[in-house]
Amino acid sequence: MEAPKVTHALEDYLKAIYQLAEEAQPVIALASRPRPGVAVDHVRDVASLASEGYVTINRRKEIHLTEDGRKVAKGLCAATF
């Protein structure tokens, strides 16, 4: 089974969520927004990540990477260094 395609904007979200989580910071909707200049609809993109199984969102609106999301984000972060 082939993994779902992740757009560049969603990759930015995964990297941002991963990096914040690595810094042991709670990841909430506004904190995980990619850097300025990335034109995306934040709510839609976080919902897309959740529907693809890359993140979960708890009742406190904290965003957590799933195992699949962590693998993808870790790979994306490693590729940028």
Buried (B, 14 or more C-beta within 10 A) or exposed (E): EEEEEBEEBBBBBBBBBBBBBEEEEEBBEEEBBBEEEBEBEBEEBBEBBBEBEBBEBEEEEBBBBBEBBBEBBBBBBEEEE
